[in-house]
């Protein structure tokens, strides 16, 4: 179940970052915006997974 959730999250993350980079519209800062987005969402996901881990571990 966790693998399916993670795969779904990756698709959502990618779409969210694509939406964010549209503000740059192909400009030279577009890759930076994308990497910042990916990092921010990954760090948030780590927090979510750690919270989940803490719920299931005694």
Buried (B, 14 or more C-beta within 10 A) or exposed (E): EEEEEEEEBEEEBBEEBEEBBEEBEEEEEBEEBBEBBBEBBEEEBEEEBEEEEEEEEE
